[in-house]
Amino acid sequence: MTTLGIIGSGNIGTAVARLASAAGIDVVIANSRGPESLADLVAELGPGASAGTTEQAARAGDAVLLSIPLQALRAVPAELLAGKIVLDTSNYYPSRDGRITALDAGELTTSELVQGHFTTGRMVKAFNNILAHHIPELARPSGATDRTALPLAGDDDAAKSTATTLIDQLGFDTVDAGQLADSWRFEPESAGYTRLYLADPTTPAERMMQAPSAPLSAVALRQALAAVERADVAAREH
């Protein structure tokens, strides 16, 4: 992987940008506020990083991390990601995104909705089920005995293979959780979402953003995903 484009400089986008830079992968990062707002982050990341427009990040990336709220999805022109391998970190939070009928009804998963906008993008769901501060805490070199696994899902096997290689470079093993239609297994309020990576899985929700992490092996993740029951998305409030 030569260059990773990142659209969205929130907590997840920034955490992945730091891992990519540390792994020697060039990064072009963009947000809705413009390249100037990213000057401090780019300076921190070093000479392999640059800030650009959304179009520049999409064009530069051999793969693109898409890490924006669902409500901002249609602000990104679909043609920008045509043919690109896209790591989609999207989650549906009604309190932020408003109610989305197709998701509430279980007709689509979040990444199927995203794929419906970027029809020719090669979508791979990844990095959506882990808290941002756990990403740097749990990243390990390839072969480490305490390496953590992340799930991914997608309909394009070649894109998933490339995503697996990239995520390995970033410091994680992966577990193939199936197609985009199966990605509900690691969406919010499922047993495959965030709490798997807590040192204490009983941590109250209000303390999770500061809670320490613990490694999760590919074997343990695979077992957890197999046992997940689908959450009632229509009942989700946050």
NORNOR-V944971 format. One line per field, one symbol per residue. ss: DSSP state (2 for helix, 1 for strand, 0 for the rest). phi: phi as a letter, one per 30 degrees, with the letter a starting at -180 (. if undefined). psi: psi as a letter, one per 20 degrees, with the letter a starting at -180 (. if undefined). A space follows every 50 residues. Layout:
ss = ???
phi = ???
psi = ???
This chain:
ss = 00111110002222222222220001111100002222222222200011 10022222220011110002222220022220001111000002222000 22220000022222222000011110000002222222000000000011 11110022222222222222001111000222222200000000222100 00002222220010000222222222000000222000
phi = .dbcdbcjcdddedddeddddddicdbccbbdcjeddceddddddjddcb cadeddddddddbbdcbbdedceddceeddceiddcdccdbcbedccidb eddedidbdedddddddcdcdcdbdaiccbdedddddcdbdejddcdccc dbbaccddddddddddddddkbdbbdcjdedcdddbceicdcchdecddb dceeedcddcddcbebddddddddddcdcdddddddcc
psi = pgppppookaggggghhgggghjjpqpoqqaiiqhhijggghhhhaijqq qarggggghhphqppomqqhijgiiophihjpiqpooojqqoohhgirpo ghghijhqrghhgghhgmhjqnpopqjijpqgiighhipqqpiqhkqqqq qqqriohhhhgghggghghijqrqpojbrhiiihhkrqjrijpghhjphn ijpqhiihiiqqrqqorhghgggghhipqpqnhhiph.
